Amino acid sequence: MSERIHATYWLETGDDPQRAADVIAGEQSSGTFVALPNETPELKARSGARVERLDTLGTSATPSLPGGMQASRYTQCALELSWPIENMGPSLPNLMSTIAGNLFELRQVSGLRLTGLTLPPSFVAAYPGPAFGIDGTRRLSGVEHGPLIGTIIKPSVGLSPEETAQQVRELVEGGIDFIKDDELQGDGPHCPFDQRVKAVMRVVNAHADRTGKKAMVAFNLTGDLDQMRRRHDLVLAEGGTCVMAVLNSVGLVGLHELRRHAQLPIHAHRAGWGYLSRSPALGWDYAPWQTIWRLAGADHLHVNGLRNKFSEPDDSVIAAARAVLAPVRPDTPMAAMPVFSSGQTGLQAADTFAALGRADLIHAAGGGIFGHPQGVKAGVEAMREAWVAAMEGVPLERHAQKHPSLRAALGFWK
């Protein structure tokens, strides 16, 4: 029996729901807008998408999205479709076209969101997934337990390579575990990639030689394929332990080819996620989206952060982190590390740990570290002590009584 790919959707339609579901299934497999002579029952049985489930959830008098058919009532449904793997083979780009292609703009659709994805074993086996994930990240960073305490170079752009290196010097001397470029920092004339890497790694390597602790720095190598390969090789040659790519900018093929080439963990940034997700009536849930990028080779995946500066609610953030930590299939973990960022301080540590039940994550704080009144070193210490309190179940204020850097941080974090 053929293996099948299953995807679930939240669907809203002004049409008869079953007819709308059939139109979507046809559009994304063997059908078109008119019946064709060679669309035989045998071909449809072999290659057609199937409507596996269609459950009515509710109705409304107005459509969620403009441009569809006019109706007096719009019905919301839970829809599950499936496709034979033979339609596309184990190909992530073609999977994307199938599960998230032309279906969003069908006139029968007044709302559509991809909510789930289940892939058969042969598809998952065709992709290597993360090369390092949680275990490799811990090994390279030297952080065996607890989260990696991290930060982002700020301001995002405008610093020279030497100014960037000076900021890194303060961070590594403060005991930071992880540093990343901002997604806006690429290879501009004010801070060329090669000069930045060499300046930063001189600092990181010198500190590691003195202390034995080597901070992991994710250099943003986003670019075309040849650029990314060459930049990766420079980071590797300079002793770096991580590279970063912006997923929506490099695309599936870009990440997959980088994964094939890379000998370092790939820190995957999700810049642009809002345009895929912010409307509840259109786009993607994070769980199916991250599955595709994990298969393509992402070792770290951003999930936003609790009480963040953006519009995403806390329950969505935690659902995203749980998705990143969950196996791709029950028999295939492909573990990746969630990255919490965006307006983070030690105040989110306890709630983050309680919600996940584990500390296999990177907790990146920019202002929460750099803004500490006693300096960067105290900012790093305060973040680390906040996580010690969280994992030991000690109230933050009580723990702060014994740790001056944390006590001082509580005043400005709030």
C-alpha positions in Angstrom: 0.0 0.0 0.0 1.3 3.5 -0.9 2.7 5.7 1.8 0.8 8.9 2.1 1.5 12.5 3.2 -1.1 14.0 5.5 -1.8 17.7 6.1 -4.4 19.4 8.3 -6.0 22.8 7.8 -8.3 25.3 9.3 -10.7 26.1 6.4 -13.3 28.7 6.0 -15.5 28.7 2.9 -18.7 30.3 1.6 -19.2 27.3 -0.6 -20.6 23.9 0.5 -17.7 22.6 2.7 -17.5 19.2 1.0 -17.4 20.8 -2.4 -14.7 23.3 -1.3 -12.6 20.5 0.1 -12.9 18.5 -3.1 -11.8 21.5 -5.1 -8.8 22.0 -2.9 -7.9 18.3 -3.2 -8.2 18.4 -6.9 -6.3 21.7 -7.3 -3.4 20.2 -5.3 -3.2 16.9 -7.2 -4.8 15.6 -10.3 -7.7 17.9 -10.9 -8.3 21.3 -12.6 -11.2 23.8 -13.0 -12.8 21.7 -15.8 -13.1 17.9 -16.2 -10.6 16.5 -18.7 -10.9 13.3 -20.7 -7.6 11.9 -19.3 -8.6 12.5 -15.7 -9.8 8.9 -15.5 -11.1 7.2 -12.3 -7.9 5.1 -12.4 -5.7 8.1 -12.5 -7.6 9.9 -9.7 -7.4 6.7 -7.6 -3.7 6.6 -8.1 -2.7 10.2 -7.8 -5.6 12.2 -6.5 -5.5 13.9 -3.1 -8.0 12.4 -0.7 -10.3 14.3 1.8 -9.6 12.2 4.9 -11.6 14.3 7.3 -13.9 17.3 7.3 -15.4 18.5 10.6 -17.6 21.6 10.9 -16.4 24.0 13.6 -18.8 26.9 13.3 -20.2 29.6 11.0 -20.0 33.3 10.5 -21.9 36.0 8.5 -18.7 37.6 7.1 -15.6 36.2 5.5 -12.2 36.3 7.2 -10.4 37.2 3.9 -11.5 39.4 0.9 -11.7 38.3 -2.7 -13.6 35.0 -2.5 -17.1 34.0 -3.4 -19.9 36.0 -1.9 -22.2 34.0 0.5 -24.8 34.6 3.2 -22.9 32.2 5.5 -19.3 31.1 5.9 -18.4 27.8 7.4 -15.2 27.0 9.4 -14.0 23.5 9.2 -11.1 21.2 10.2 -9.9 19.6 7.0 -7.4 16.8 6.5 -6.0 15.9 3.1 -3.6 13.2 2.1 -1.5 12.6 -1.0 0.4 9.5 -2.3 4.2 10.1 -1.9 4.6 9.1 -5.5 3.1 12.4 -6.6 6.3 14.2 -5.6 8.8 11.8 -4.2 10.7 12.7 -1.0 11.3 16.3 -2.1 10.8 19.2 0.3 10.4 21.9 -2.4 7.7 19.9 -4.1 6.1 19.1 -0.8 5.9 22.8 -0.2 4.1 23.3 -3.5 1.7 20.6 -2.7 0.6 21.4 0.9 1.0 25.1 0.7 0.7 26.1 -3.0 -2.2 27.5 -5.0 -4.9 26.4 -2.5 -4.7 29.6 -0.5 -6.0 31.8 -3.3 -8.9 29.6 -4.5 -12.1 31.6 -4.7 -13.9 28.9 -2.6 -11.5 29.8 0.3 -12.2 32.7 2.6 -9.7 31.5 5.2 -7.1 28.7 5.2 -4.3 27.9 7.6 -2.0 24.9 7.6 -2.1 23.4 11.1 -0.4 20.0 10.9 1.9 17.8 8.8 2.6 14.1 9.0 5.2 12.6 6.7 5.8 8.9 6.0 9.0 7.1 7.0 10.5 7.0 3.5 10.2 10.8 3.2 11.8 11.5 6.5 14.6 9.0 5.8 15.5 10.9 2.6 16.7 14.0 4.6 19.5 14.1 7.2 17.9 16.6 9.5 20.1 18.5 12.0 23.7 17.5 12.0 24.3 18.8 15.6 21.0 19.6 17.3 20.9 19.7 21.1 23.7 17.3 21.8 26.2 18.8 19.3 25.4 22.3 20.4 26.1 21.4 24.1 29.3 19.7 23.1 30.7 22.6 21.1 29.6 25.2 23.6 30.7 23.3 26.7 27.3 23.8 28.3 26.3 20.4 29.6 23.3 21.5 31.7 20.8 24.3 31.7 20.2 26.7 28.9 22.8 28.4 26.8 22.8 32.0 27.9 23.0 34.1 24.8 22.7 37.6 23.3 22.6 39.5 20.0 25.1 42.0 18.8 23.4 45.4 19.2 22.9 47.8 17.5 21.9 45.4 14.8 23.9 47.3 12.1 26.3 50.2 12.1 29.2 48.8 14.2 32.6 48.2 12.5 34.3 44.8 12.8 36.5 46.2 15.5 33.6 47.7 17.5 31.8 44.3 17.1 34.8 42.5 18.4 35.0 44.9 21.4 31.4 44.1 22.2 32.2 40.3 21.9 35.2 40.9 24.3 33.0 42.2 27.0 30.6 39.3 26.5 33.1 36.5 26.6 34.8 38.0 29.6 31.4 38.0 31.2 31.0 34.3 30.6 28.4 34.3 27.8 27.7 31.0 26.2 26.2 32.1 22.8 26.4 35.2 20.7 24.7 35.8 17.3 24.7 38.4 14.6 21.4 40.2 14.1 19.6 39.0 11.0 20.1 42.4 9.4 23.9 42.2 9.7 25.3 40.5 6.6 28.2 41.6 4.5 27.8 45.4 4.2 30.7 47.8 3.5 30.7 49.1 7.1 31.1 45.6 8.6 32.3 43.1 5.9 31.7 39.5 6.8 35.3 38.4 6.4 36.7 41.2 8.6 34.0 40.7 11.2 34.6 37.0 11.5 38.4 37.4 11.8 38.1 40.2 14.4 35.6 38.4 16.5 37.3 35.0 16.4 40.6 36.6 17.5 38.8 37.6 20.7 36.9 34.4 21.1 40.0 32.2 20.5 42.2 34.2 22.8 39.7 34.0 25.6 39.3 30.2 25.0 43.1 29.8 25.2 43.2 31.6 28.5 40.1 30.1 30.2 39.1 26.9 28.3 35.7 28.4 27.6 34.8 29.1 24.0 31.7 31.0 23.3 29.6 29.9 20.3 29.1 32.7 17.8 26.5 32.4 15.1 27.8 34.5 12.1 25.1 35.4 9.7 26.3 34.0 6.3 23.0 34.5 4.5 23.6 34.9 0.8 23.7 32.9 -2.4 24.9 29.3 -2.4 28.5 30.0 -3.3 28.7 32.9 -0.8 27.3 30.8 2.0 29.7 27.9 1.4 32.7 30.2 1.3 31.6 32.1 4.4 31.0 28.8 6.2 34.5 27.7 5.3 36.0 31.0 6.6 34.2 30.6 10.0 35.4 27.0 10.2 39.0 28.0 9.4 39.0 30.8 12.0 37.9 28.3 14.7 34.2 29.3 14.8 31.6 26.9 16.0 28.3 28.1 14.4 26.8 29.8 11.4 23.5 31.4 10.9 21.1 31.6 8.0 17.8 33.4 7.6 15.4 30.7 6.4 12.8 32.8 4.5 15.7 34.5 2.7 17.8 31.5 1.6 14.8 29.1 1.0 14.6 25.4 1.3 17.2 24.6 -1.3 19.6 27.1 0.2 19.3 25.6 3.6 19.5 22.0 2.4 22.6 22.7 0.3 24.2 24.5 3.2 23.4 21.5 5.4 25.1 19.2 2.9 28.2 21.4 3.0 28.4 22.5 6.6 30.6 21.1 9.3 29.2 23.5 11.9 25.7 23.9 13.5 23.2 26.0 11.6 21.4 28.6 13.6 18.2 29.1 11.7 16.5 32.5 12.0 12.8 32.9 11.1 12.7 36.6 10.1 9.5 37.1 8.1 7.6 34.6 10.1 4.9 37.2 10.8 3.8 37.4 7.2 3.2 33.7 7.2 1.4 33.5 10.5 0.0 36.7 11.9 -3.5 36.4 10.5 -5.3 33.5 12.2 -7.2 32.9 9.0 -4.2 32.6 6.6 -0.8 30.9 6.5 0.9 28.4 8.8 1.0 27.2 12.3 4.6 26.8 13.5 4.5 23.0 14.0 4.3 22.0 10.3 6.6 24.9 9.2 9.4 23.9 11.6 9.2 20.3 10.6 10.1 21.1 7.0 13.1 23.3 8.1 14.3 20.7 10.6 14.3 18.1 7.9 16.3 20.5 5.7 19.0 20.8 8.4 18.3 23.5 11.0 20.0 22.8 14.3 18.6 25.8 16.2 15.1 27.4 15.5 13.8 30.7 16.8 10.5 30.5 18.6 10.2 34.1 19.9 9.9 34.4 23.7 7.5 34.8 26.6 6.1 38.3 27.0 8.0 39.3 23.9 8.1 42.6 22.1 6.1 41.3 19.1 2.5 40.3 18.8 2.8 36.5 19.4 1.0 35.3 22.6 2.8 33.1 25.1 0.8 30.0 24.4 1.9 30.2 20.8 5.5 30.6 21.8 5.5 27.5 24.0 3.7 25.5 21.4 6.4 26.4 18.9 9.2 25.4 21.3 7.5 22.1 22.1 7.2 21.4 18.4 10.9 22.0 17.9 11.7 19.6 20.7 9.2 16.9 19.6 10.3 14.1 17.3 9.7 14.6 13.6 8.2 11.0 13.8 8.0 8.8 16.8 10.9 6.8 15.5 12.9 9.8 14.3 13.8 12.5 16.9 16.0 14.9 14.7 16.2 17.0 17.8 16.8 20.8 17.3 17.3 23.5 19.9 14.6 26.2 20.4 15.9 29.8 20.6 14.0 32.2 22.9 14.6 35.9 22.1 12.8 39.2 21.7 12.6 41.4 24.8 13.9 38.6 27.1 15.3 39.0 30.6 15.7 36.6 33.5 12.1 37.3 34.5 10.9 34.9 31.8 13.2 32.0 33.0 10.9 30.4 35.5 7.8 30.5 33.3 9.8 29.2 30.3 11.2 26.3 32.3 7.9 25.4 33.9 6.1 25.4 30.5 8.8 23.2 28.8 9.8 21.0 31.7 13.4 21.2 30.4 16.2 23.6 29.7 17.4 22.4 26.3 17.3 25.9 24.8 19.1 29.1 24.0 17.8 32.1 25.9 19.0 35.2 24.2 18.7 38.6 25.9 20.0 41.8 24.3 19.0 44.7 26.5 18.5 42.4 29.4 22.2 41.8 29.5 23.7 45.0 28.0 21.5 47.3 30.1 22.6 45.9 33.4 23.6 48.8 35.7 26.7 47.0 36.8 27.9 46.1 33.2 27.8 43.3 30.8 29.4 40.7 33.1 26.8 41.3 35.7 24.1 41.1 33.1 25.3 37.6 32.0 25.6 36.5 35.7 22.1 37.7 36.4 20.6 35.8 33.5 22.4 32.7 34.6 21.3 33.0 38.2 17.7 33.5 37.1 17.9 30.1 35.4 19.5 28.5 38.4 16.5 29.7 40.5 14.1 28.5 37.8 15.5 25.0 37.7 15.8 24.7 41.4 12.3 26.0 42.0 13.4 28.9 44.1 11.5 32.2 43.9 13.5 34.8 42.0 13.4 37.4 44.7 14.7 34.9 47.3 17.5 33.7 45.1 18.5 37.3 44.4 19.2 38.0 48.1 22.4 35.9 47.7 23.4 37.1 44.3 24.0 40.9 43.9 24.0 40.9 40.1 20.6 39.3 40.0 19.3 41.7 42.8 20.5 44.7 40.8 18.9 43.3 37.6 15.5 42.9 39.1 15.3 46.7 39.4 15.9 47.4 35.7 14.3 44.3 34.2 10.9 45.4 35.6 
